[in-house]
Each structure stands twice: as structure tokens, then as C-alpha cells.
Amino acid sequence: MNKRISRWVGLLWNGLWKEIIDVTWTLYKIMIPIIIVIKVIEEFGGIELLSNWLSPVMSLVGLPSEMGLVWATTLVTNMYAGLVVFMSLDANLTVAQVSILGTLLLLAHSLPVEVAVAKKAGVGIVATLVIRLGGGLLMGWILHHIYQSGDLLNTTAQTVWKHTPTSDPSYIAWALDQLQSLAMIFVVIAALMTLLRLLKLLGIEKLMAILLKPILSVLGISREATNLTIVGITLGVSFGGGLLINEAKRGHISPRDIFVAMMLLNLLHSLIEDTLLILLIGADFMTIFWGRIAFAVVVIGILVFALKRMDESTCRKYLYKKISE
């Protein structure tokens, strides 16, 4: 028994600390400049101006205008940076609103990197942006009307930690406050990555793969693309997309199958890590996990239905192409 426990502990901790440091340092290199830029924008009244610009989009999904800054940051960088902005705004949202915001962040983030991955897989930039931005807004709009009509999840959202801005207006006090937030980000990342490692050891990823296979089959994703798509769904677009690109270059998967798989990954990826991350800000699990899965399956099902009625030349012209072309 002791040997078994020691083995499990060894598997859990082997290389974990280095991985946590590497991920945190990479994120800090993105976050710290963003924090400084946001402070400069705030000092010159830019946040209020940006909020006004983004207000129509946010009102469409029932969110305060300043949440547009959170989404905009997430679109350009990543979800961690967006959540830093979210904490700095010290917003007081309901569970419904946080769930809608979480949906926007889950469906559309890190676009410069992930659009580039999709493009290398032969998927057009316009198609990727439409499915991610349009999909995020559509799901947010649907959720807003469901929550509003049923008066659902209207209690105040509880975050894992509450950012409390300092009352001292000096820049030194502001800097210390940001260091405290960055330290908390490190704690969150460490806990999250440890949990992910544990879930992997417990076989949760394999269980999810088994459960997802029938869904992918119904959507018409080929057997050759199924396992690679599952990798992307559980780990992320970069992982799954990279594998799909490699197989496509070898000619093992058709451009149409690559397109459908990438469209699904655009809406449904990093299902474990990203879900846990959004839960930290008080979102509803049913919405951001099962709701996201249901939305992705319906949208891709409609897309597959439409593709079957389009000829290959039209698809090659507007939607996708061979990587070798």
C-alpha cells in the first residue's frame, strides 16, 4: 500500500513544479505589460471611453459595458489576462451575468494564436472568426434571454477570491496591490495544474474521450480525426489543431473533415482547464460545461447539414483548402 501511494505521489509531482513555473512565467510576461497599459488607459479616462464603445455589444448579452474590456483583452491575449482585468474592475455581477461572460471568454479567446493554428490546418480566417465571435455572442444572447425570462441565477456571484483595491491613490500602493493579485494568480495556476494532473492520473480524460466518441460520430467526424479532435477538446486548440495539421499533411484526413473538426474545436476545447478557470469567478457549471457542449453540438450539426448540400469547389473557395495548396 505504501509503495502504491509513493508511486502515485511521484507521478503527481514529477515535473509539476517546473511546469507551474514555466506556465506562470509565460503568463506573467503577457499580463504585466497589460496591467501597466490598463493603468495608463485608466489614468487618461480610456476605460470609460472603451466601455462606451463596447456598450452596444455587451448590452446585447445583458452585461455591463465595462465587461467589454474584459472580453477584448481575452480576445487578444488569453483567459488569464482577461480575468486579471475582470478582477481589477471589481465588478459586482450575478451568477447569470458571470456565466454569460464566462461563455464569451470560453468561446472566443487567444484569437491571434488560435486563428493562426486553424489557418495552418487549412481553415479560412473569416470562418474561424465568424464561428468564434458569432458563436460566443449567439450563445450569450440565448442565455441572457433564458435567464431573464425565467428570472434564473440572479444571486450575486461568489468568486474564489475577491480583489479589494487599495484606498491609497499612490502608484506604489497600486503596484503592491497588483503584486498581490499576481501572487494569487500563481496560487490559482498551481492549484489548477495540480488538479489537472490528478484528474489525468484518475483517468478522467480517458472517460471523457469515451463519452465524446459517439457525439463526434453523429456529427460526421471521420474515425481518423476522432481521436485527434478529442485531444483538442480536452487539452486545447493548439494541441488538437497541431495533431490535425500533422495528419492532414500526410494526407490521412480530408480537408472537409479537418474543417468540421476545427470548427468543433473552435467552440469546444480545453474542456477541463478552461471550465475550472471560469468556475473560479462564480459561473454556473451547468451553463459553461453542459450548455457549451450542447451549443457546440447543435451549431456543428447545422454546419455539417449545410456542408452536405455544398459542392466541394464552393467549400474550397470560401471555407477551407488543402494544406499543401
N, C-alpha and C positions, 0 to 999 in steps of 0.2 A: 504493500500500500504506500509506504513512504517513498519507494523508488518511483512509483507511478506519479505521485504528487510532485516529486522533484523533476520528473520528466516534463510534466505539464507546465510547471513554473518556468523551466528552462525554455520551452517552446514559446511561452508567452513573452518572456523578457529578452530573448535572443535578438539583438539588434534593434530593439524597440526604442531605447533611449536615443540612439543615433538618428533613427527615423524621425522621432519627435523633434529633435534639434534641427534637422535638415528642413523639415516642413515648416517649422516655426520661423526659421531664419529667412526662408524664401518668402513667406508671407509678410514678415516684418519689412523686407526690402520694398514691398509694394505698399504696405499700409502706412508706414511712417511718412513718406512723401505725401500721401493722400491726406493724412491728418493735418499736415502743415498747410497744404493747399486749401483744405476746407476752412482752416482758421483764417487764412488770408481772405478767402471769399466772404466769410462771416464778418470780418472786420470792415469790409467795404460794402456790406449790405447785399452781397451776392446771393446768399441763401434765400432771402426773401424774394429776390428777382427770379431766381431759378424756380422757386416754388410757384410763383405766379405763372411762369411759362408752362410748367408741367401740371398745373391745376386741372385743366380740362381732362387730361388723361387719367389722373388719379380720381377725379370725381366720377368718372365712368364706372369705376370699380368700388366706389364708396370709401376711398381713403383720403386722409388729409393731404393737402397739396405738397407739404414738405416730404412726404414719403416718396415723391418722385425723385428726390435727390438720392435716396437710399437705392432705388432701383437703377437709376442712371449710373451710380458708382459700381453697382454689382454687374451691370451690363458690360462695362468697360474693363473691370478688373476681375474680381471673384466674390463669392458669397461672404467670405470672412471680412473683406474690406467693407462690403455693404453693411454688414452687421455692426462694424465699428461706427459707421456713420449713424446707423439706427440708434445705437446707444448714446452717441453724442447729442442727438436731438432730444433725448429724454421724453419721448412721446408716450402718451397715455392712451393706448388703444384697447379695444375689446378683443375677445378671443376670435370673433368673426373677422375683424379687420386684420389682425395679425396672421390669420390663416390665409386670407386673400393676399396679403403682402408676401407671405411665405410661398404661395403659389407662383406669384410673379417672379420671385427670386429663383425658385426651383426650375421653372421652365425656360427662363432666359437669363443667363449669366455667362461671364467669361467669353463673350462673343468673339473678340479678336482671335483668341486661340482656337476655340471650338469650331468657328466658321472655317478657319484655315484647315482644320482636320477634315471637315466634311468636304471641302473643296478638293483636297488631295485624294479623297475617295471617289471623286467624280461628280459630286452633288453640287448644283449651282448655288452661288451665294444668295441670290434672291429667294430661292426655295427654302434655304435654311433660315434666313431672316424672317420670312413670312410665317413659317411653321412655329418658330420660337417666340417672336414678338407677338404675332397674331394669336398663337395658341395661349400664351400667357394672359393676354388681355381678354380673350374669349372666356377662358376658364374663370378668371377673376370676375368678369361681368356676370356669368352664370351664378357663381357662388354668392355674389353680392345680392342678387335678386332672390335667391333661395333663402338666404339668411334674413333678408329684410322682410319678405312676405311671411315667413314663419316665426319672426322675432327670435331667431336662434343664436346661441353663443354670444349673447350681448353682455356678458360679465367681463370685468376688467381682466386683461391677460396678465399672467404672472410669469415674469422672466426668471431664469435661473439666478442671475444676479442683476441688481438694479444699479444702473450708472447714476451716481449722485454728483452732479457738477459742483465744483467748489464755488463758494461765495466770494472768494478773493479774486479781484479782477486782474491781478498782475500776471504777466507772462510766465513767471517762474511757477506760480501756483497752477497755471494751466498746464505747463509742461509736466509737473509732478502728477497731476490728475491723469494725463494721458499715459504716463509710465505705469500708473496703477491699472489702467484699462488694458494696456499691453501685457502686463503680468497676468491679468485674469484671462486674457486670450490664450496665453501659454498654458495655463492650468486647464482650460477647456479643451485645447487641442490634445494635450497629454491624456486627459481622461477619455476623450473621444477615440483616439487612436488605440488606446489600451482596450477599450470596449470592442472596437472593430476587430482587433487581433483575437480577442476572446471569442467573439461570435464566429470567426473563421475556424478556430480550433474546435468549437462545438458543432460545426457542420451546418450552421445556419445558411451560409452562402450556397452550399450544395442543395439544401432543402428548397431554397428559393428557385434555384435552377430547375429542379424537378417540377415545381408548381408552375413555372413560367413556360415550359416547353409546349403544353397544349395550347396556350394562348397564342404563341408565335406561330404554331401550325395553322390555327384558324385564320390568322392574318396573312397566310400565304408565304411566309418567310421560309425559304428553302432549308432543307436539312443541313446543307453545308454552311449556311450562315447562322443557323440557330445558336450553336454553342458560342460563337463569337459575339453575337448580339447579347446573349445572357451575361457575358463578361462585361460588356458596356453598361448593361442595366444595373448590375451590382457594383461595378467599380468606377465607371465614368466613360464619357465620350472619348477621351484621349486613349484609354486602354482599348475599348471595343473598336473604335474607329481605326486605330493603328493596326489591329489584327485584321480587320476587314480590308484595309488598304493592301496589306501584305498578300492576302489570299486573292484579291482582285488582280493584282499584278501577275500572279501565277496563272490567272485565267480559270480559277476554280469556282468563282462566283460571278454570275451575270451582272451587268450594270444595273438592271432593273431590281434585282434582289438587293444589291448594295444600297440602292436608293431607298427602298422600303425600310431596310434595316436601319439606315442612318436617320431617316425621318422618325422612326420609333425612338431611337436613342436620343434625338433632339428633345423629345418630350419626356422620356423616361430613362434616366441614367443616374448612376451613383445613388441607387435607391436606399442604401443603408446609411451611408455617411451624411448625405445631404438632408435626409429626413431627420436624423438625430440632431443635426445642426439647427434646423428650423424649429424643432421641438423646444430647443433651449430658450427661444424668445416667446414661448407660450402659445404656439399654434395648436390647432386641433389635429390629433393623429389621424382620425378617420378621413379628414379632408385631404391632408398632404400626402398620405400614403395610399389608401384605397381609392380616394377620389382622383388622385393623379393617375393611378393605374387605369381606372375606368375611363377617364377622359382620353388618355393616350390610345387605348384600345379602340374606342369609338371613332376618334379622328383618323387613325391609321386605317381602320376598317373602311371608312368612307373613301379615303385616298386610294386604297387598293381596288375598291369597286370602280372608281373613276379611271384608274390606270388600265384596267382590263378592257376599257372601251376606247382607249387611245392607241393609235398606231405607234410603232417603235420609232419612226423618223421624227414624229412630233415630240416624243419624250426626249429623244437625243438632242433635239434642238433647244428645248426650253427647260428641261428638268435635270438631265444627267448625261454623262458621256463615259466612254471607256477611259481608264486612267492613262493608257498608252497613247490616246489621241492628243 
